[in-house]
């Protein structure tokens, strides 16, 4: 008879929504506490699903600006015109549909913090405007003529290397150094010692509280499968797997049969990894079909952020 893993007695550490038992992550939290005390710009680097926005919120909440606004924007999900409008605001008549003056995120975050997620996706012309905000603490709304002064701390995040983006001339070198004063690297879930098991039980507890099903143990082969998986979608993917198991399985024991098809080896083979031409396009279409077109759910099934899904859909001409 297979061993059944029971709920561990030790509770994991919780830090602004991040759950861990990993010494590496605890060291990272200390860096965040120290960086939060200063006004230095912070660049958070990490794969999709590692918790970049949680770290950004922690930096704000632990800072002297905590009683002011925290404005977040995903720079990969908007057209250049809309992104510029969201960041800097616009005056009436600046473009079609601008029927009234509108303050941008920089202005509404005055004396607070602005979080620029997927900062590497910002177009070069908007990068120049962003650099001016950092250097001069002023900007001009779209269609306007009068500069607006702001006092904002900038926290950015990306899943890719800004240095490579600079070498490819997709990102300004001077802007990189301005926003990357304090770099913070979030490790992949697979690199966080003990966290796969700890987070598995954390999510089991979460879904147990919903009352649909009560899981009391995990069969050994199921636990081994969880521990051996590489988790390309990181924490987000793990939560999705446990939610799937709750929905599909029955009884108080989590078994291998209620794991997602991907974990059971029904995903594309290593010779046809995710991210290659038609295979990637087919997987996106399959995920959209399984989620009835709901892109947030499709992104979770694929182990990526919604912004990454949107970008890949544009690359495969699934949207215009």
N, C-alpha and C positions, 0 to 999 in steps of 0.2 A: 504494500500500500504506500502510495506517495505521501511524502511529508506535506502537512498543511501549515503554511506560515500564518501566524496570528499577529494581531495588531501590536506593534512594539510599545513598550511602556514610556520610553523617552519621547518627549515632545520636541518637534523641530523648532528652530528659531524663526520668527516672523519679523520682517523688516519692510514696512510700507507695502505690504502685499506680496513680498517675495518670501518664499518658504524654503528653508535649507537646513542641512546638517553639515554641509561641506565647509571645512576650514578655509578653503580658497574663497568661498563666498563671504565668510565672516571677515576675512581680511579686506575684501572689497568694500563691505559695509563700513569699515573703519575709514577707508580712503574717502568714501562718500561723506561721512561725518566731517572729516577735516576739510574737504573741498567746499562743503556747504558754507563754512564760516566766511569765506572770502567772496570777492566780487568777480573772480576769474571766470572766463568763459570755459565751459566744459563740453568736450565731445565724447559721447558715449558710443562705443563700438560693440556690436554684438549681432549675432544672427537673429533672424525672425523668430519670435517666440521666446526670447531669453529674458525679457522684462525691461527693455530700455526705458519705456515710459514710467515704470515704477521707480527706476533710479532717478529719472528727471524730477518726479514729484517729491521724492525724498530730499533731493538737493534743494528744492524750493522750501519744503516744510521745515527743514533744519536750518534755513538761512535767516538772516535778519529781515528778509523780504516776505516772510511767511504770512504776514497779515495783509499782504497785497495780492494782486491778481496773478494767476498762473494760466497763461494762454498757450494751448498746444495746437499745432497744425501739422498735417502730413503733407509734405511738399511734393509727393509723388502722385497725388490723386487729383490735382487740379491743372487746368490749362494755364499757360503763362499769364494770360490776362487776369484770370480769376485769382491766381496765386498772388499777383501784385496787388490786386484789390483787397484781398483778405489781409495781407501783411500791412499795407500802407494806407488803406482806405481810398476813397475817391470823392470827388465833388460832383454835384449834379451836372449831368450832361457829359461826363468824362467818356462814356461809351454808351452804346445802345443798351437801354435798360437801366441806366443810372439815373433814376428819377428823383433822387434826393442825395444829399451829402451823407456819407457813411464813414465812421471811424474804423480804422484797421486794428489788427491785433496789437501792433506796437503801441498805438496810442492808448488802447484800453488796458494794456499791461503796464502802464506808466508806474514806476517805482516797484514793479513786480518782476515776474519772470516770463520769458517766452521760450517755448520748447519747439524747435524745428526738427521734426522727425523726417528721416530720409533726406537729409540736407544735401546730399550729393546729387539729388535730382533737380535742384534749383537751376533754372536756365541762366546762362552767363550774364544776360543783361540785368536780371534781377539780383544776381550776385553782386554786381557793381553798386546797386542801390543799398544792398545789405551792408556792404563794406562802409558806405558813407554813414549809415546809422551807427555802426560800431565806432568809427573814427570821430565823427562830429556830433553824435547823439541828436541828429536832426534828419528829417526826411520831408519830402513833398508829396502829398497825396496825388493819386492819378488825376490828371486834369487840373490840378491846382497850381498856384504860383507862390503861395506863402509857406515857408518852412515851418515844421512842427517840431518842437524840442521834446525829447523823451529821455527817461532814465530807466533803462531796462537791462536786466541780466539775461544773456543769451545762453541757453543750453541746447546743444544739437545732438543728433543721433544719426547713425548710418550703419548699414550692414556690410558696406564695402569699404575698401581702402581709399581714403581721400588722396593719398600720395599717388596711387595709380590713376585716379581721376585727373590729377594735376598733370601727370605725364601724358595722358591722353588728351589734354587741353579741354577737358570738360569742366574743370574746376579751377578757380583762380588760386594761384600760389599764395598771394598776400592774404586772401580771405581764409585760407586753410590755417595759417598761423594765428589769425585773429580768433578763430572759434575753437582752436585746438590747444589752448593754453594748458588745460588739465585733461589729458586723455584718460578715459576709464574703459577698460575692456571687460565685458561680461563673458565668462566662459560658456561653452556649449553645455547642455544638460549632461551629455555623455562624459564630460570632463569633470563633473562635480561629484566627488566621492560621496556615496550614500544617498544622493538626492533622488535618484529614480525610485528607490524603495520608499523613502520618506514622503515624496510627493504622491506616489501611488496611494498610500494610506490617507494622505490629506484629502485627495479627491474622493476616495471611497467614503470617508467621513462626511464630506460635503453632500454626496448623493444619497448616503444613508439618511441624512436629515430630511430629505425630501419625501421619504416614507414609501416610495414605490417598491423598494427592495432593500433588504438588509444583508450586506456582505460581511461575514465574520472571519473569513480566511481566504488564503490564496494557495492554490495547488502548486507544488514545486515546479512542474514543467511550465506553468503559466508565469511564475515569478522569474524563472530562468530566461524565458522569452523576453520579458520586460527588461531584464538586466543586460541582455546581450544586444538589444536593439540599439542602433546608432542615434535615433531620435533627431532626424534632420529638421523636424518642426519644433524641436525642443519642448519646453513646458506646455505650450499650447497643444502640441500633438499628443503628449501624454494624457492631458485632460480629456481630449477627444476620444482617445482609446478607452479610458475608464468609463466615460459616459456611454460609449457604444456597448461596452460589456454589460452595463446596467440595463440598457434597453433590450439587448438581445438574449442575455443569459437568464437563468432561473436558479433559485435556491440561494443558500447562504455562502457558497464557495465559488470564488472566481476561478473559472477553468479556462484551459487553452482554447476550447471550442467557441467561447464567446469573445475571443479577441478579434480585432479587425482583420480582414483578408490580407492586408499588407503585412501585418506582423506574422501571420501564419504562412507567409511565403507565396502569396498569390499576387504580389505586385510584379511589375516588370523585372526581368532578370538583370543582374549586374552588367551584362553586355549591352543593355538598352536602358541606361539610367535616366531618371527624370531630368529633363532639361535639354533633350536632343530632338529637334525638328518635329516630325510627325508624332513621335511617341508622346512628347510633352503636350502637343495640341490635343491628341486623343484623350489624354488623362484629364485635361482641363474640361473638355466636353463631357466626359464621363462624370466628373465631380459635379458639374453644373446640372446634369440630368438627375443625379442622385439627390441633390439638394433642391430640386424643383426650381432652379434658377436663382436661388438665394446665394449671393456671392460671398457673404460672410461665412456661411456654412460650407460652401465649396472650398474657400480658402483654408478652413480648418481641416477639411478632409485631405487637402493636399499638403498640409503642414507648412503653410506660408501665411504671410500677412495679407490682408485684403488689398493693400496698396500694391504688393508684388503681383497678386493675381490680376489686378487691373492692368499693370504694365505688360504682363505676359499675354493677356488677352489682346492688347493693342498690337504686340509684336506678331501675333498669329492672325491678325485681322479679324478677330472675333467681335471687336467693337471698333468704332471709328472715332 
